[in-house]
Amino acid sequence: MIRFSLLPGALLALATWHTTPTLAQANRGAVAQPAPPTLPAVRQVKFKADTFNIQKYGAVADGQTLNTQAFQQAIVACAQSGGGTVLVPAGLWLTGPIVLQNNVNLHLSTGALVQFTTDHQQYPLIKTTWEGEEAIRSQAPISGTGLKNIAITGNGTFDGAGDSWRPVKKSKLNEGEWKKLLATGGVLNDKKDSWYPSASSLKGNMLAAANTPRKSLNPKDFDDIRDFLRPNMLSLTDCQQILLEGFTIQNSPAWTIHPLLCQDLTVRRVTARNPWYGQNTDAIDVESCRNGVLDDCVFSVGDDGLCIKSGRDAEGRKRGVPTENFLIQNCKVYSAHGGFVIGSEMSGGVRNMIVRNCTFQGTDVGLRFKTARGRGGMVENIWVDGITMTDIAGQAILFDMYYMAKDPVPQTGESVAPPVIASQPLNEGTPQFQHFYIKNVTCKGAETAILVRGLPEMAIKDINLENIVIEATKGLVCQEAENIRLKNVTLLTANTQPVMEVQNSKNISLDGIKYPSGANLLLRVSGDRSQDIRLTNTNTKLAKKDLELGDKVGKKVVQVAAK
């Protein structure tokens, strides 16, 4: 059983955290490591026993009748009576957008399939947000704004008809699938390598590709590119006491579940499914929310899986609302860009996350923490314990401040010298990552085990990685980082030239490292700003060469205490 303290305890834990000395000090035995934050209680929903069956309001489960009005009448009647359950019986229910109201539990019976219509005229253009900024989009298939005590429960399924909205790249499909897609209609771009559901969708995508998006927030200015303005499927804004439990949500036009500025969120045993090639189909994006639990969910989507956000760039900083105080546990993520992800839209900050006992299989990245210059924001107090991963295409663990930018790390065959990246002045757009504790991680199969990549003007700081075993092509790449501690980390790498690469970083502790016997090079340190690198409790004799220093690295920069 999970127990949460009340809010004062959480505040006390936060105060204790910020008085804790740095990892570098802790590594030298000054103090014990801090404990994870004590999270506040998550307030739960409670409903009256009354039930409102949508069939009594004229709904017909024939897959042909548009039941938008029946859904809304049942929801309004339930809310006006003081709340209760709106029941969706087994059957195929075609509908337009569903808008929730206070004190309503929308319950999908086993065998219920709510199919959202492919008629995009049913989804009005509205002012909302898109990827952390104000925008005009089509109304979400399921939405609620400014509500309290709401739920979606049951073992039924929502289908967002996302294939009628999403463009598809030819490279994502085999020849048979591509021919089948073309037979459905739609239009191609000039290169004939991308399919769009309509000319409206193509026009909007071409405007975005040319970096000439329309800046207006007047819905009337967007009617000619309506099909481009794909909605998030389940959108909850400024809501309190939310329960999402048991149902399957699939085929989303864009993000699948998007709570924004919400408080006291419980997501339990929810399944989200989207095609692996579906653009922007994140499973869940928790944005600028406070206090919540995500438990025992299963996600297989075309973009990030468990994703934490807080707004983008100047708008996110102006909003200034972090996502904080969340427990994420017992979740499984398949076919996603990232298993557990923070960013890249994290300009309002993220703090106090506990992630435990999760499994990622076949994702592009496992633990993915991403940002970029211009975002600003602070990500801190992140605790991860008990992650198992298999078949990770990219990095098992990634800290990256170069999201959507040119890769600053030399590729295979290029110079091993650190790239020259110009430092920029610190400003409100400078992002920060600090205070991450990650332990008990196992990964079988990745391209890179651990990649830490900060900025010259802002290092990634205070990262603790402990009790980790990763089988990967490459081991550790650590660039522009400070106070990084690896303890009892096993890097089973195919490429051992080197096993670990440290560039322009300082206060790096490599304690109890295991690696393949016969490795060509255990550790390379380069960059004139590297200092205080310590390799301890490690059998350096297993490698053909234990240490290689770059041209501008003095011998005293690295201390090796062989096991």
Secondary structure, 3 states (H helix, E strand, C coil): CCCCECHHHHHHHHHHHHCCCCHHHHHCCCCCCCCCCCCECCCCCCCCCCEEEHHHHCCCCEEEEECHHHHHHHHHHHHHCCCEEEEECCEEEEECCEECCCCEEEEECCCEEEEECCCHHHCCEEEEEECCEEEEEECCCEEEECCEEEEEEECCEEECCHHHCCCEEHHHCCHHHHHHHHCCCCEECCCCCEEECCHHHHHHHHHHHCCCCCCCCCHHHHHHHHHHCCCCCEEEECCEEEEEECCEEECCCCCCEEEECCEEEEEECCEEECCCCCCCCCCEEEECCEEEEEECCEEECCCCCEEEECECHHHHHHHCCCEEEEEEECCEEECCCEEEEECCCECCCEEEEEEEEEEEECCCEEEEEECCCCCCCEEEEEEEEEEEEECCCCEEEEEECCCCCCCCCCCCCCCCCCCCCCCCCCCCCCCEEEEEEEEEEEEECCCEEEEEECECCECEEEEEEEEEEEEECEEEEEECEEEEEEEEEEEEECCCCCCEEEECCEEEEEECCECCCCCCCCEEEECCCCEEEEEEEECHHHCCCCEEECCCCCHHHEEEEEC
